[in-house]
Amino acid sequence: MLKSIKSDFFLISLFLTIGVITFFGLIISFVLFNLELHNTEKFIIQKNLAISNYIEGYFQKFLVVLNTLSEIDEVKNPNTEEAKQKVLEKFKKIEDFDKDINYIYAGYEDGGLLINGYEPPIGFDPRVRPWYVEAKVNAPSVSKGIPYKEIKTGEWLISMSKAIYFNDKISGVISIDTSLDKINMLINKTDEKFKSLYSYIVKDGIIIFHPNKEFLFKKLSQLIKKDVKFLPPSGKFSYNFQNQAKVAYYRNLPTVGWTVVTIVDKKEILFNIFKNISFSFILVIIVSVILGAWVSSFAGKKIITPLLNLKENVIKITNGELCEKVKYPENEIGVISEEIEKITHTELYKKNLELLKLNKRLKEMSIRDKLTSLYNRHKMDEELKKRIMIGNVMEICFPF
């Protein structure tokens, strides 16, 4: 059975469209995957950098305040009630000016404490508190942000403290506290792009800040089952935590001696990437189908239809019929049509027509007599034989 050129062309167009979709789809998917991965990485790095800059700026002002207050004589050695009152007034003005400061206070080697609006519990000794001990260890530098639980309220605070000197000896420690929850609210706002994104802070391998307080003061290496050195000053690492693959970006903060780690679930990264790729891939499919349909329609009008018309005319010519006048495109199909029309006007074509007519006449003459139009003798003999055979079979007697 002969195949139709239409069906062949349809199959070719179909396979071509599928091939175009597959080829360009794979290329676009590969390019977009790498581009989306790069953009995602860049986004998280920028997020980590923004948080790092914010934290450094947030605590930098506290460093300025501590360095300034530590040089004031009344703060170094408040040996009179008047000096103590002046120190408390200075603390109050700074607290009123900067709402990020929860408390400014000073503890001294004699066990004394200067603080506004706070009544320490009985037996309170500032010299054994973490902020005091850390400041003496880091003297003369400022201590690098120590989180601790306030003994009376149970509130988690971050303290930055600095040893103060009088007569070249440590006379006490001045400290500034800010709320851990306040920092958490500022740096761990829900991200619209990545719901799983959050940040935590590590100091000397210990988590000192985390939105989930259960992880405070725990070793990072024990939680993630991986030893991270945080070298170079900024970088990337991955780990599994609670059956979730995580991607983490970190940055060291020299001002406070911390490392800010920003993490996001790997599956959410891949989901967002594939979501964006699928949209582009669907767009490629739609464009390819429209383009394929247009090419098929255009080719049908310009190639398939003229070929089918040419086929019909060739069949008519071979049967000796007159062919219809059809306008063909000005290409090879048109040239073939013109050549076929030329053939119809040649002697050979005319001879063929004459032979066809003669064949018809001979066929007629073999049956009827030319003069009488009656059946000829040969035909009559055939008819008589047929009658005799029928009579013999049916036992009929024919009168002559």
C-alpha positions in Angstrom: 0.0 0.0 0.0 1.4 3.4 -1.1 2.1 5.9 1.7 0.6 9.4 1.5 3.1 12.2 1.2 0.9 14.0 3.7 1.4 11.3 6.4 5.1 11.2 5.6 5.5 14.9 6.0 3.4 14.9 9.2 5.7 12.2 10.7 8.8 14.2 9.6 7.4 17.4 11.1 6.4 15.6 14.3 9.9 14.0 14.8 11.5 17.3 13.9 9.4 19.2 16.5 10.2 16.6 19.2 13.9 16.8 18.2 13.9 20.5 18.5 12.1 20.5 21.8 14.5 17.8 23.2 17.6 19.5 21.9 16.9 23.1 22.9 15.1 21.9 26.1 18.2 20.1 27.3 20.5 23.0 26.4 18.2 25.6 28.0 17.7 23.4 31.1 21.5 22.9 31.5 22.2 26.6 31.1 19.3 27.7 33.3 20.2 25.2 36.0 23.7 26.5 36.3 22.5 30.1 36.1 19.9 29.6 38.8 22.4 27.7 41.0 24.8 30.6 40.6 22.1 33.2 41.3 20.9 31.2 44.4 24.4 31.0 45.7 24.9 34.7 45.1 21.6 35.4 46.9 22.5 33.4 50.0 26.1 34.9 50.1 24.6 38.4 49.9 22.1 37.5 52.6 25.0 36.3 54.8 27.0 39.4 54.0 24.1 41.7 54.9 23.6 40.0 58.2 27.4 40.1 58.9 27.6 43.8 58.1 24.5 44.4 60.2 25.9 42.6 63.2 29.3 44.3 63.0 27.6 47.7 62.7 25.3 46.8 65.6 28.1 45.9 68.0 30.6 48.5 66.6 28.7 51.3 68.3 28.9 49.4 71.6 32.7 49.2 71.2 32.8 53.0 70.8 30.7 53.5 73.9 32.8 51.1 76.0 36.1 52.6 74.9 34.8 56.1 75.7 33.4 55.3 79.1 36.5 53.3 80.1 38.6 56.5 79.9 36.3 58.6 82.3 37.9 59.0 85.7 34.6 58.7 87.6 34.0 55.3 85.9 37.5 54.1 86.6 37.3 54.9 90.3 33.9 56.0 91.7 35.1 56.5 95.2 32.4 58.9 96.3 28.6 58.8 96.2 28.7 61.9 94.0 31.0 60.1 91.5 28.8 57.0 91.5 25.7 59.2 90.8 27.5 60.9 87.9 28.4 57.5 86.4 24.7 56.3 86.7 23.5 59.5 85.0 25.9 58.9 82.1 24.7 55.4 81.8 21.0 56.5 81.8 21.6 59.1 79.1 23.2 56.5 76.8 20.4 53.9 77.5 17.7 56.5 76.7 19.5 57.4 73.5 20.1 53.9 72.1 17.1 51.6 72.6 19.2 48.6 71.5 21.0 48.7 74.8 19.2 46.9 77.6 21.7 47.7 80.4 25.0 49.6 80.9 26.7 48.7 84.2 30.0 48.5 85.9 31.3 46.0 88.4 34.3 46.6 90.5 37.1 44.6 92.2 35.5 45.3 95.6 32.3 43.6 94.6 30.4 46.8 93.9 27.9 47.2 91.0 26.6 50.4 89.3 23.5 49.9 87.3 20.2 51.8 86.6 16.8 50.2 87.3 18.0 46.9 88.5 18.2 45.4 92.0 20.7 42.5 92.0 19.7 39.4 94.0 21.1 38.9 97.5 24.6 37.5 97.4 25.2 38.8 93.8 28.9 39.0 93.0 29.8 40.7 89.7 33.3 39.3 89.8 32.2 35.7 89.0 29.8 36.6 86.2 30.8 35.6 82.7 30.9 39.2 81.4 33.4 40.2 84.1 35.6 37.1 83.8 35.7 37.4 80.0 36.7 41.1 80.1 39.6 40.3 82.4 40.8 37.5 80.2 40.7 39.7 77.1 42.1 42.8 78.8 42.9 45.4 77.6 40.7 44.5 74.5 37.0 44.3 74.5 35.5 40.9 75.1 34.0 39.3 72.0 30.3 39.2 72.7 29.3 36.7 75.4 25.7 35.4 75.6 24.5 34.6 79.1 21.3 34.1 81.0 20.4 36.9 83.3 20.4 35.6 86.8 17.2 37.2 88.0 14.9 37.3 84.9 16.2 34.3 83.0 16.4 36.5 79.8 19.1 35.7 77.3 21.5 38.6 76.8 24.6 39.3 74.8 27.2 41.2 76.8 30.3 43.1 75.5 32.6 44.2 78.3 35.9 45.9 78.8 38.3 46.0 81.7 38.9 49.5 83.3 42.2 50.5 84.8 43.0 52.7 87.8 46.7 53.3 88.7 47.7 50.7 86.0 45.6 48.0 87.7 42.3 46.5 86.8 39.8 48.3 89.0 36.7 46.8 87.4 34.7 46.0 84.3 32.2 48.0 82.3 29.7 46.1 80.2 26.8 46.7 77.8 24.0 44.1 77.4 21.6 43.7 74.4 18.8 41.2 74.0 19.4 38.0 72.1 15.7 38.0 71.0 16.1 41.5 69.5 19.0 40.3 67.3 17.0 37.2 66.3 14.0 39.3 65.2 16.3 41.5 63.1 18.5 38.9 61.3 16.1 36.0 61.1 13.1 37.5 59.4 11.2 35.0 57.2 12.6 35.1 53.8 10.1 35.1 50.9 12.4 33.2 48.5 13.6 30.5 51.0 11.4 29.6 53.9 14.1 27.3 55.4 16.8 30.1 55.5 18.1 31.2 58.8 21.4 32.2 60.5 23.3 31.4 63.6 26.6 32.6 65.1 29.6 30.5 66.2 32.4 31.5 68.5 35.4 29.2 68.9 33.3 26.3 67.6 30.5 26.9 70.1 27.1 28.1 69.0 26.5 31.4 70.9 23.5 32.5 68.9 20.7 30.5 67.4 17.0 31.1 66.7 16.4 27.8 68.6 17.7 28.3 72.1 18.1 24.6 72.6 21.3 24.7 70.5 23.0 27.5 72.5 26.5 26.7 73.9 26.6 23.4 72.0 29.5 22.4 69.8 28.7 22.8 66.2 30.9 19.8 65.2 28.8 17.5 67.5 25.5 18.7 66.1 26.4 18.4 62.4 28.9 15.5 62.8 31.5 17.5 60.9 34.5 19.5 61.9 34.4 23.0 60.2 37.5 25.2 60.5 35.9 28.4 59.0 39.0 29.0 56.8 39.3 31.1 54.6 37.5 34.1 56.2 34.4 33.4 54.1 33.2 30.2 52.3 30.7 27.4 51.9 30.2 24.0 53.4 27.4 21.4 53.5 26.2 18.9 56.0 23.2 16.7 57.1 21.1 17.6 60.1 18.0 15.9 61.2 17.8 14.0 57.9 17.9 17.2 56.0 20.7 18.2 53.6 21.9 21.7 54.3 24.0 24.2 52.4 25.8 26.7 54.6 27.6 30.0 53.8 29.8 31.6 56.5 31.7 34.8 57.1 34.1 35.7 60.0 33.6 38.9 61.9 36.9 40.2 63.2 35.3 43.0 65.3 33.5 40.6 67.6 35.4 37.4 66.9 32.3 35.6 65.6 31.4 33.6 62.5 28.0 34.2 61.0 26.6 31.0 59.3 23.6 31.3 56.9 22.0 28.0 55.9 19.1 26.8 53.7 17.7 23.3 52.8 19.3 21.9 49.7 15.9 20.4 48.6 14.4 23.9 48.7 17.2 25.3 46.5 16.7 22.5 43.9 12.9 22.9 44.1 13.1 26.6 43.3 15.6 25.9 40.5 13.5 23.2 38.9 10.4 25.4 39.2 12.0 28.2 37.3 13.4 25.8 34.7 10.0 24.1 34.2 8.5 27.4 33.3 11.2 28.1 30.7 10.9 24.5 29.4 7.2 24.7 28.9 7.7 28.0 27.1 10.2 26.2 24.7 7.6 23.5 24.1 4.8 26.0 23.3 7.1 28.0 20.9 8.3 24.8 19.3 4.8 23.4 18.7 3.6 26.8 17.3 6.7 27.0 15.1 6.2 23.4 14.0 2.6 23.9 13.1 3.4 27.1 11.2 6.2 25.3 9.2 3.9 22.3 8.5 1.1 24.6 7.3 3.5 26.7 5.2 5.1 23.7 3.7 1.7 22.1 3.0 0.6 25.1 1.0 3.9 25.6 -0.8 5.0 22.0 -1.4 2.4 19.2 -0.5 -0.7 20.7 -2.2 1.2 21.5 -5.5 2.7 18.0 -5.5 -0.8 16.4 -5.0 -2.2 18.6 -7.8 0.7 17.6 -10.0 0.0 14.0 -9.3 -3.6 14.3 -10.3 -2.7 16.0 -13.6 -0.1 13.3 -14.4 -2.7 10.6 -13.9 -5.2 12.4 -16.1 -2.5 12.9 -18.8 -1.6 9.2 -18.8 -5.3 8.3 -19.2 -5.6 10.6 -22.1 -7.7 13.2 -20.3 -7.3 16.9 -20.3 -5.5 18.2 -17.3 -6.7 21.1 -15.2 -5.0 24.5 -15.3 -3.4 24.9 -11.8 -1.1 27.7 -10.7 2.1 26.1 -9.4 4.9 27.8 -7.3 7.9 29.2 -9.1 10.2 26.4 -8.1 11.1 22.8 -9.2 7.5 21.8 -8.9 6.5 24.6 -11.3 9.2 23.5 -13.8 8.1 19.9 -13.7 4.5 21.0 -14.4 5.6 23.1 -17.4 7.5 20.2 -18.8 4.6 17.9 -18.5 2.3 20.4 -20.2 4.9 20.6 -23.1 4.7 16.8 -23.4 1.0 17.0 -24.1 1.7 19.1 -27.2 4.3 16.8 -28.7 3.7 14.3 -31.6 4.4 11.4 -29.2 1.5 12.5 -27.0 -0.7 12.9 -30.0 0.3 9.4 -31.3 -0.6 8.0 -27.8 -4.0 9.5 -28.1 -4.6 8.1 -31.5 -3.5 4.6 -30.3 -6.0 4.9 -27.4 -8.8 5.7 -29.8 -7.8 2.9 -32.2 -7.8 0.4 -29.3 -11.3 1.4 -28.5 -12.4 1.0 -32.1 -10.8 -2.4 -32.4 -12.5 -3.5 -29.3 -15.8 -2.5 -30.7 -15.1 -4.1 -34.1 -14.3 -7.4 -32.4 -17.9 -7.5 -31.2 -20.1 -5.8 -33.9 -20.0 -5.6 -37.7 -18.9 -2.2 -39.0 -21.6 -2.0 -41.7 -24.7 -3.5 -40.0 -23.7 -2.9 -36.4 -24.8 -6.5 -35.8 -22.7 -9.0 -34.0 -20.1 -10.4 -36.4 -19.7 -14.2 -37.3 -17.2 -14.8 -34.6 -19.5 -13.3 -32.0 -22.5 -15.2 -33.4 -20.6 -18.5 -33.1 -19.8 -17.8 -29.5 -23.5 -17.0 -28.7 -24.7 -20.2 -30.5 -22.3 -22.4 -28.6 -23.5 -20.8 -25.3 -27.1 -21.5 -26.2 -26.4 -25.2 -27.1 -24.6 -25.8 -23.9 -27.5 -24.3 -21.9 -30.0 -26.4 -23.9 -28.0 -29.6 -23.2 -27.9 -28.9 -19.6 -31.6 -28.1 -19.3 -32.7 -30.7 -21.9 -34.4 -28.1 -24.1 -34.9 -28.7 -27.8 -34.3 -25.7 -30.0 -36.4 -25.6 -33.3 -34.4 -24.6 -36.4 
